[in-house]
Amino acid sequence: MAEPAIVAESLTYRYGNLLAVDHISFTVERGEILGFLGPNGAGKSTTVKILTGQLRPLSGRAILLGIDVARYPKQVHARIGVCFEQPNLYEELSGVDNLRLFARLFNIHDIDIAGLLHRVGLDGRGDDLVGHYSKGMKQRLMIARALVNRPDILFLDEPTEGLDPTSAEAIRRVICEEQERGATVFLTTHDMYEADRLCNRVAFINSGRIVALDTPHNLKQQHGKRMVRAEVVGPDGSLLTREIILDQPETAHQIADLFQHERVVTLHSEEATLEDIFIQLTGRALV
Ligand code: ATP
């Protein structure tokens, strides 16, 4: 069996006195989309920087595709694609020239620039100067740039943060296509819906530590409470809300009671969201 795409062994990083990443360990299998979900300042970007060889960990090791990143960064860089939240493109060049320049760095000559631009929804805009692009267009071009070397692992740091819905959706589509191609995706986000929808597994990160790591389904099963929310007619005719937690010994009795003693107008069952579970585990909201 192929070695895992990513093995993080007790990674630690400090900025001065601040312990930004605190002995983080996890494994990402090939072809998996792993979501790193946490609020601002949780340590997501610092972890990505360690995994991609931009920061050397204070302790621990990052092994990508069987290669130690800190020891053989060039070998690793040839096989990964990276997209950070802050645009780092050449604004005075066109989109096409940005991609060409990047391909040259990787010694890639058979790059299908039109195809890449098409995939990120930038058809017809490749010859415009990047300085004239919107934020969403720049982000989409950075995704295209991260795909130039057909990476085995794609690192995306908050790729849809602050984008218009069309750009965000275009990026999510590319993430799914990359997984279908066989790539592994490491995605940091504080968007719980995005994590829930796209990721095979999600790591909750808070204050530099992983507090939970599992499939969204298992996280909800283990930590979430399902409930029914009913709207009932109050004594003065106004609508009141009643909530009943499911899967408890008293649930059946409470539901029977509700229908016996109240006039129920609407009834919905609700699953816990990843945000609910994050708050339960850390006491903090994601945003
Ligand atoms: P965000 O969602 O805001 O990007 P994050 O989860 O990616 O947050 P990091 O950027 O990794 O978090 O930051 C982790 C901690 O390290 C934060 O407290 C942050 O303020 C601090 N930090 C990050 N970069 C630096 C730096 N260059 N110098 C000093 N402190 C830093």
Residues whose N, C-alpha, C, O or C-beta is under 5 A from the ligand:
A	BS01	ATP	Y15 A20 P39 N40 G41 A42 G43 K44 S45 T46 T47
